[in-house]
Amino acid sequence: MTPALLPLAFAVCFAGLAYVLLCAVRDALTHYDQQYVTDTARQYEDLFLFIPPQRLNAVARITAVGLFLLGFVVTADLATAAGWIRGTVVGGLMGVAVLFAPGGLLRILRRRRLERFNEQLVDGLQTMSNALRAGFSINQAIESVVKEGRTPIAQEFGMFLQQLRVGVKMEDALDQLDQRVGSEDLTLMLLAIETARQSGGNLTEVFDKIAVTIRERLRIKGRVASLTAQGRLQGIVVGTMPFLLLLVLWMLDPMMMQNFYTRPIGLAALGVVVALDSMGFLMIRRIVRIRV
């Protein structure tokens, strides 16, 4: 091979390798999109939020690209290699945070919906207990809760009754309701209903006892939340104070803080601070998280 053909050979090899990598990335993104759309659609439908996952995914990606460019432009220094690395890292972190934002939002919505459901379940049990005392069947007692129109309990019980009307078995409908809501208190109620259907029993007294148990659990949970409020605030302060201090010092004396971004020892120190700060925040969060 003549020396003149060596650059051409390297170019062809590089182009082939880039093509293979791009195809692999494209296939991975396609598989991720399909899996993401399927899982997200099901989870949002469980919350009765009918948001197209494709649109949500597209918005998240566009926002991630925009924040990456914003972070890169604000923090990068094109004259030095450290400036390029700094801009890429900061922009990449901002973009990745946006990509994971829909999942975090979904978890927050599920937690809040579950809390509202458990609070409404106490009154719902009392309503069903009174309906059973009046001679109603269990389906009519559940329908009386649906007629009150309080979300999310009315939505979940309404879906349960709709499944029964279209021919779904009682056991399957109860199991789907339990899986869809994911509430331990609801599991107790459904087990009581299933036991009463199979072996008999006084559902009125069972519902009253379950309502008392849930009410007491909510009271203890509120008490624990008030006692651990200071610890949660300390975790927030520990997690945000170093970054706020870094921002203030950067605004007061940018030349002094420039050493943290332009020198390897400064970048290493920032990495250690982020790691230790994250560990402290997670440890405090785990300590104050008490399950009731």
SULCOR-V22105 format. One record per residue. D_CENTER is the distance of its C-alpha to the mean C-alpha in whole Angstrom. Layout:
# SULCOR-V22105
d_center->{D_CENTER	D_CENTER}
This chain:
# SULCOR-V22105
d_center->{58	59	58	57	55	53	50	50	49	46	45	45	43	41	40	40	37	35	35	34	31	30	31	28	26	26	26	23	21	22	21	18	18	19	16	14	15	16	13	11	14	14	11	11	15	14	13	16	15	17	16	17	15	18	18	14	15	18	17	15	18	20	18	18	21	23	21	22	26	25	25	27	30	29	29	31	35	37	40	39	36	34	34	32	30	29	28	26	24	23	23	21	18	18	17	15	13	13	12	9	8	7	4	3	5	4	3	5	8	8	9	11	12	13	15	17	18	19	21	23	23	26	28	27	29	32	32	32	35	37	37	38	41	42	43	40	38	34	33	35	34	30	31	32	29	28	31	29	27	24	21	18	21	24	21	20	24	25	24	25	29	28	28	31	33	33	34	31	32	31	30	27	26	25	23	21	21	20	17	16	15	15	17	19	21	22	22	25	27	26	28	31	31	32	34	36	36	38	40	40	40	39	36	37	37	34	32	33	33	29	29	30	28	25	27	28	24	23	26	25	21	22	25	23	21	24	25	22	22	24	22	19	21	23	20	19	22	23	20	21	25	26	24	26	29	29	28	31	33	33	34	37	38	37	40	39	35	36	37	33	33	36	37	35	36	34	31	31	31	28	26	27	26	23	23	24	22	19	20	22	18	17	20	20	16	17	21	20	17	19	18	21}
